[in-house]
């Protein structure tokens, strides 16, 4: 996955076979954009865990951390590319 971030992404991935290559949370078909929207709506980690109970806590935390490190504008570019 191409980003301008220097660290490789471990929890937000792209796979052409999943949602046409849109960024998703690792091990799921959940778009990273959905996670970003939940955060923007004020959801906290515990709310996100309730929303997606099948996802391991470490994966949620890792994906949230990667979204934060990308910043909003870069995360949107990632979703658009």
Backbone as CSV, one residue per row, in Angstrom:
resi,resn,N_x,N_y,N_z,CA_x,CA_y,CA_z,C_x,C_y,C_z
1,UNK,0.856,-1.169,0.000,0.000,0.000,0.000,0.896,1.224,0.000
2,UNK,0.574,2.158,-0.843,1.362,3.386,-0.928,0.800,4.443,0.000
3,UNK,1.663,4.993,0.797,1.319,6.160,1.605,2.554,7.021,1.676
4,UNK,2.403,8.248,2.123,3.567,9.089,2.316,4.158,8.862,3.696
5,UNK,3.483,8.048,4.492,3.969,7.698,5.813,5.193,6.807,5.679
6,UNK,6.171,7.001,6.542,7.392,6.212,6.471,7.209,4.818,7.062
7,UNK,6.308,4.656,8.012,6.077,3.363,8.634,5.099,2.549,7.792
8,UNK,5.423,1.261,7.579,4.457,0.435,6.839,3.195,0.217,7.666
9,UNK,2.098,0.077,6.982,0.830,-0.140,7.649,0.692,-1.623,7.974
10,UNK,0.314,-1.929,9.215,0.130,-3.316,9.631,-1.340,-3.657,9.844
11,UNK,-2.141,-2.683,10.185,-3.528,-2.943,10.558,-4.536,-2.388,9.563
12,UNK,-4.130,-1.447,8.767,-4.962,-0.954,7.675,-4.264,-1.403,6.404
13,UNK,-4.939,-2.289,5.690,-4.301,-2.922,4.539,-5.146,-2.733,3.285
14,UNK,-4.521,-3.043,2.156,-5.225,-3.062,0.872,-5.011,-4.415,0.235
15,UNK,-6.076,-4.925,-0.323,-6.021,-6.185,-1.046,-7.020,-6.058,-2.182
16,UNK,-6.562,-6.253,-3.396,-7.446,-6.092,-4.557,-8.655,-7.018,-4.501
17,UNK,-8.536,-8.109,-3.763,-9.623,-9.083,-3.659,-10.668,-8.693,-2.610
18,UNK,-10.377,-7.690,-1.795,-11.295,-7.274,-0.736,-11.750,-5.842,-1.007
19,UNK,-13.038,-5.670,-1.217,-13.644,-4.355,-1.478,-12.924,-3.584,-2.586
20,UNK,-12.486,-4.304,-3.596,-11.855,-3.672,-4.746,-10.556,-2.947,-4.443
21,UNK,-9.898,-3.312,-3.343,-8.622,-2.696,-2.998,-8.733,-1.497,-2.072
22,UNK,-9.949,-1.199,-1.618,-10.117,-0.092,-0.661,-9.424,-0.475,0.651
23,UNK,-8.864,0.486,1.371,-8.222,0.182,2.656,-9.224,-0.424,3.639
24,UNK,-8.841,-1.532,4.252,-9.695,-2.218,5.217,-8.903,-2.505,6.488
25,UNK,-9.636,-2.837,7.542,-9.002,-3.258,8.779,-8.538,-4.697,8.578
26,UNK,-7.311,-4.960,8.923,-6.697,-6.273,8.722,-7.595,-7.400,9.234
27,UNK,-7.758,-8.426,8.402,-8.526,-9.597,8.779,-10.030,-9.431,8.668
28,UNK,-10.466,-8.304,8.088,-11.904,-8.034,7.977,-12.218,-7.482,6.590
29,UNK,-13.474,-7.242,6.367,-13.927,-6.525,5.172,-14.456,-5.150,5.582
30,UNK,-14.049,-4.683,6.737,-14.514,-3.394,7.257,-13.623,-2.285,6.694
31,UNK,-14.212,-1.346,5.959,-13.412,-0.261,5.392,-12.782,0.604,6.499
32,UNK,-11.542,0.981,6.291,-10.865,1.887,7.233,-11.628,3.195,7.330
33,UNK,-12.263,3.579,6.246,-13.055,4.810,6.232,-14.190,4.738,7.261
34,UNK,-14.769,3.559,7.464,-15.833,3.389,8.466,-15.295,3.671,9.858
35,UNK,-14.107,3.167,10.146,-13.477,3.420,11.440,-13.219,4.910,11.615
36,UNK,-12.743,5.554,10.565,-12.499,6.998,10.615,-13.798,7.757,10.909
37,UNK,-14.890,7.351,10.267,-16.180,8.014,10.500,-16.646,7.842,11.942
38,UNK,-16.471,6.640,12.482,-16.877,6.402,13.872,-16.101,7.306,14.821
39,UNK,-14.798,7.423,14.591,-13.966,8.295,15.431,-14.433,9.746,15.304
40,UNK,-14.701,10.163,14.080,-15.163,11.537,13.852,-16.520,11.799,14.498
41,UNK,-17.318,10.755,14.700,-18.613,10.884,15.352,-18.489,10.829,16.874
42,UNK,-17.274,10.677,17.366,-17.060,10.691,18.806,-17.001,9.323,19.467
43,UNK,-17.011,8.266,18.674,-16.902,6.924,19.249,-15.545,6.762,19.926
44,UNK,-15.554,6.137,21.073,-14.322,5.802,21.777,-14.018,4.333,21.519
45,UNK,-12.834,3.921,21.941,-12.408,2.551,21.679,-13.438,1.529,22.162
46,UNK,-13.979,1.722,23.354,-14.935,0.739,23.886,-16.203,0.675,23.039
47,UNK,-16.624,1.817,22.471,-17.794,1.824,21.586,-17.490,1.090,20.283
48,UNK,-16.288,1.292,19.773,-15.883,0.637,18.524,-15.805,-0.871,18.743
49,UNK,-15.317,-1.298,19.901,-15.248,-2.734,20.204,-16.649,-3.336,20.255
50,UNK,-17.617,-2.587,20.770,-19.007,-3.073,20.800,-19.581,-3.145,19.382
51,UNK,-19.212,-2.191,18.551,-19.683,-2.145,17.162,-19.140,-3.333,16.354
52,UNK,-17.912,-3.711,16.637,-17.237,-4.794,15.910,-16.668,-5.812,16.900
53,UNK,-17.521,-6.605,17.547,-17.048,-7.507,18.601,-16.127,-8.624,18.114
54,UNK,-16.143,-8.923,16.840,-15.307,-10.002,16.319,-13.861,-9.609,16.052
55,UNK,-13.545,-8.341,16.194,-12.183,-7.875,15.918,-11.400,-7.829,17.220
56,UNK,-10.206,-8.389,17.205,-9.347,-8.373,18.393,-9.034,-6.933,18.793
57,UNK,-8.935,-6.719,20.099,-8.655,-5.390,20.652,-7.360,-4.823,20.072
58,UNK,-6.334,-5.652,19.953,-5.053,-5.190,19.415,-5.148,-4.685,17.986
59,UNK,-6.001,-5.309,17.196,-6.190,-4.871,15.808,-6.914,-3.527,15.782
60,UNK,-7.933,-3.377,16.621,-8.640,-2.087,16.688,-7.673,-0.988,17.118
61,UNK,-6.913,-1.249,18.163,-5.962,-0.239,18.647,-4.912,0.083,17.588
62,UNK,-4.418,-0.936,16.912,-3.422,-0.706,15.862,-3.990,0.115,14.715
63,UNK,-5.209,-0.212,14.287,-5.843,0.534,13.194,-6.106,1.979,13.605
64,UNK,-6.575,2.175,14.834,-6.794,3.544,15.325,-5.482,4.316,15.357
65,UNK,-4.438,3.681,15.823,-3.121,4.328,15.879,-2.641,4.714,14.485
66,UNK,-2.842,3.827,13.519,-2.420,4.143,12.153,-3.244,5.282,11.566
67,UNK,-4.532,5.318,11.855,-5.354,6.441,11.383,-4.856,7.755,11.967
68,UNK,-4.540,7.744,13.259,-4.039,8.958,13.915,-2.709,9.371,13.297
69,UNK,-1.824,8.407,13.063,-0.507,8.751,12.514,-0.609,9.274,11.090
70,UNK,-1.622,8.815,10.351,-1.824,9.319,8.995,-2.357,10.739,9.002
71,UNK,-3.185,11.053,9.960,-3.854,12.346,9.960,-5.061,12.271,9.052
72,UNK,-6.007,13.131,9.264,-7.268,13.081,8.534,-7.068,13.273,7.045
73,UNK,-6.314,14.269,6.621,-6.202,14.542,5.187,-5.500,13.401,4.462
74,UNK,-4.476,12.816,5.062,-3.775,11.716,4.409,-4.640,10.464,4.399
75,UNK,-5.403,10.220,5.451,-6.300,9.066,5.487,-7.345,9.185,4.383
76,UNK,-7.845,10.375,4.159,-8.828,10.565,3.076,-8.177,10.331,1.710
77,UNK,-6.931,10.781,1.533,-6.229,10.532,0.278,-6.041,9.033,0.076
78,UNK,-5.706,8.325,1.134,-5.518,6.883,1.080,-6.809,6.209,0.613
79,UNK,-7.933,6.642,1.145,-9.224,6.074,0.774,-9.577,6.397,-0.664
80,UNK,-9.131,7.534,-1.167,-9.496,7.963,-2.517,-8.614,7.326,-3.587
81,UNK,-7.420,6.880,-3.221,-6.503,6.367,-4.246,-6.776,4.937,-4.621
